[in-house]
Amino acid sequence: KLGVKKLDLVFATAPGAGHVGAMKNLLGDYPVVKLCLCPGLFNDESFADARARILISGMGYDFAEVYGGKNSTVHWDNSCTVTVLFPFEGEGDDGEAALDHEGCTTCMAIRIEYAGQSLLFTSELDESSAAELVSAYGQEVLKSTVLRVASCGAEGSVSAALLEAVSPSYAVISVGSGAPAGCPAGSTLAELNSRGIKVKRTDKNGTIAVVIDKKSISFG
């Protein structure tokens, strides 16, 4: 429908069937130039089907488990900057055993900047990990036009400190029939609304595409 022929970058940001269960199908449907995984994911059971496709396809996938940092930039092209900000080195060093399916302390946080607009994806970061993110980077690095809210907008998915650092104009909440009861939480919506942040929700708006063109941003 959108005319997509290949995917330059694919990020598998969190463990669990709800996050990577369909990755096998995506890898089968589209050529992927580079695949970035949260630490420990490759050997996790939830990634088993995708792992099998990578290993037996013979397509020579360029994939890696990626840690975050100010200089952890994934090359796309010269006009677009993609930076992995979290997890920090050491969060997933014990491999499969270190993966935290509940608190997701090894989930990725990614910031994308293009044409004067920026997007911050916080995956499933819990409150503690989000606090680490704010403490490590502050507004200088985190400030973004769009914030993808963590954990279906559950209680505690946004904090005053995070919103002050990111200062987004828009918040996107990915939430559907399989989300935990009560998501997005009333407190999350109230916090966003009190700051005048425009909220886009997949349960209300359907699939959300963020389109950046000539320094303007729109949602499809």
LINTAPE-V843956 format. One record per pair of residues at least 4 apart in sequence whose ideal C-beta (glycine too) atoms are under 8 Angstrom apart, sorted by the first residue. I is the first residue (numbers start at 1). J is the second residue. If there is no record, write none. Layout:
[[I:J] [I:J]]
This chain:
[[2:209] [4:30] [5:30] [5:31] [6:30] [6:31] [6:32] [6:33] [7:26] [7:30] [7:31] [7:32] [7:33] [8:33] [8:34] [8:76] [9:33] [9:34] [9:36] [9:74] [9:76] [9:82] [10:26] [10:32] [10:34] [10:35] [10:36] [11:36] [11:37] [11:108] [11:110] [11:121] [12:19] [12:20] [12:23] [12:35] [12:36] [12:37] [12:38] [12:41] [12:47] [12:50] [13:19] [13:38] [13:107] [13:108] [13:110] [13:121] [13:123] [13:124] [14:19] [14:20] [14:38] [14:104] [14:107] [14:108] [14:123] [14:124] [15:19] [15:20] [15:38] [15:40] [15:41] [15:44] [15:46] [15:47] [15:99] [15:101] [15:104] [15:106] [15:107] [16:20] [16:21] [16:46] [16:101] [17:21] [17:46] [18:178] [19:46] [19:124] [20:41] [20:46] [20:47] [20:50] [21:46] [21:49] [22:26] [23:27] [23:47] [23:49] [23:50] [24:28] [24:49] [24:50] [24:52] [24:53] [25:29] [26:30] [26:32] [27:32] [27:35] [27:50] [27:53] [27:54] [27:57] [27:61] [28:53] [31:59] [32:61] [33:62] [34:62] [34:63] [34:74] [35:54] [35:61] [35:62] [35:63] [35:64] [36:63] [36:64] [36:65] [36:66] [36:74] [36:84] [36:108] [37:41] [37:42] [37:47] [37:63] [37:64] [37:65] [37:66] [38:65] [38:66] [38:87] [38:92] [38:106] [38:107] [38:108] [38:123] [39:65] [39:66] [39:67] [39:87] [39:91] [39:92] [39:93] [39:98] [39:106] [40:44] [40:65] [40:92] [40:94] [40:95] [40:96] [40:97] [40:98] [40:99] [40:106] [41:46] [41:47] [41:65] [41:99] [42:47] [42:51] [42:63] [42:65] [43:47] [43:51] [43:95] [43:96] [44:48] [44:96] [44:99] [46:101] [47:51] [48:52] [49:53] [50:54] [51:55] [52:56] [53:57] [54:61] [54:63] [57:61] [65:92] [66:72] [66:74] [66:84] [66:108] [67:72] [67:84] [67:87] [67:88] [67:89] [67:91] [67:92] [68:72] [68:83] [68:84] [68:85] [68:86] [68:87] [68:88] [68:108] [68:109] [69:84] [69:85] [69:88] [69:89] [70:83] [70:85] [70:137] [70:141] [72:83] [72:84] [72:85] [73:81] [73:82] [73:83] [73:84] [74:82] [74:83] [74:84] [75:82] [76:80] [76:81] [76:82] [79:114] [79:115] [80:112] [80:113] [80:114] [81:111] [81:112] [81:113] [81:114] [82:110] [82:111] [82:112] [83:110] [83:111] [83:112] [83:113] [84:108] [84:109] [84:110] [85:109] [85:110] [85:111] [85:133] [85:136] [85:137] [85:141] [85:142] [86:91] [86:107] [86:108] [86:109] [86:125] [86:129] [86:132] [86:133] [87:91] [87:92] [87:105] [87:106] [87:107] [87:108] [87:129] [88:132] [88:136] [89:93] [91:98] [91:105] [91:106] [92:98] [92:99] [92:106] [93:98] [94:98] [98:106] [99:106] [100:104] [100:105] [100:106] [103:126] [103:128] [103:129] [104:123] [104:124] [104:125] [104:126] [104:129] [105:126] [105:128] [105:129] [107:123] [107:124] [107:125] [107:129] [108:121] [108:123] [109:120] [109:121] [109:122] [109:123] [109:125] [109:133] [110:120] [110:121] [110:123] [111:118] [111:119] [111:120] [111:121] [111:141] [111:142] [111:144] [112:118] [112:119] [112:121] [113:117] [113:118] [113:119] [114:118] [114:212] [115:212] [115:213] [115:214] [115:215] [116:215] [117:145] [117:146] [117:212] [117:215] [117:216] [117:217] [118:143] [118:144] [118:145] [118:146] [119:144] [119:145] [119:146] [119:147] [119:148] [119:210] [120:142] [120:144] [120:146] [120:147] [120:148] [120:166] [120:168] [121:148] [122:130] [122:133] [122:147] [122:148] [122:149] [122:150] [123:150] [124:150] [124:151] [125:129] [125:130] [125:133] [125:150] [125:151] [126:130] [126:150] [126:151] [126:156] [127:131] [127:156] [127:159] [128:132] [129:133] [130:134] [130:150] [130:159] [130:162] [131:135] [131:159] [131:161] [131:162] [132:136] [133:137] [133:142] [133:162] [134:138] [134:142] [134:159] [134:161] [134:162] [134:165] [137:141] [137:142] [137:165] [138:142] [138:165] [139:143] [139:164] [139:165] [139:166] [139:167] [142:162] [142:165] [142:166] [143:165] [143:166] [143:167] [144:166] [144:167] [144:168] [145:168] [145:169] [145:170] [145:217] [146:168] [146:169] [146:170] [146:171] [146:172] [146:210] [146:217] [147:158] [147:163] [147:166] [147:168] [147:170] [147:171] [147:172] [147:197] [148:171] [148:172] [148:174] [149:153] [149:157] [149:158] [149:171] [149:172] [149:173] [149:174] [149:184] [149:188] [149:192] [150:154] [150:157] [150:158] [151:157] [151:183] [152:157] [152:173] [152:174] [152:175] [152:179] [152:180] [152:183] [152:184] [153:157] [153:158] [153:173] [153:175] [153:183] [153:184] [153:185] [153:188] [153:189] [153:201] [154:180] [154:182] [154:183] [154:184] [154:185] [154:188] [155:182] [155:185] [155:187] [155:188] [156:185] [157:184] [157:185] [157:188] [158:162] [158:163] [158:171] [158:188] [158:191] [158:192] [159:163] [160:164] [160:191] [161:165] [162:166] [163:167] [163:168] [163:191] [163:192] [163:195] [163:197] [168:197] [169:197] [169:198] [170:197] [170:198] [170:199] [170:200] [170:217] [170:219] [171:192] [171:197] [171:198] [171:199] [171:200] [172:199] [172:200] [172:201] [172:202] [172:208] [172:210] [173:184] [173:188] [173:199] [173:200] [173:201] [173:202] [174:202] [174:208] [175:179] [175:183] [175:184] [175:201] [175:202] [175:203] [176:202] [176:203] [179:183] [179:203] [184:188] [184:189] [184:201] [185:189] [186:190] [187:191] [188:192] [189:193] [189:199] [190:194] [191:195] [192:197] [192:199] [193:197] [193:199] [200:204] [200:205] [200:208] [200:219] [201:205] [202:206] [202:207] [202:208] [205:219] [208:219] [208:220] [209:219] [209:220] [210:217] [210:218] [210:219] [211:217] [211:218] [211:219] [211:220] [212:216] [212:217] [213:218]]
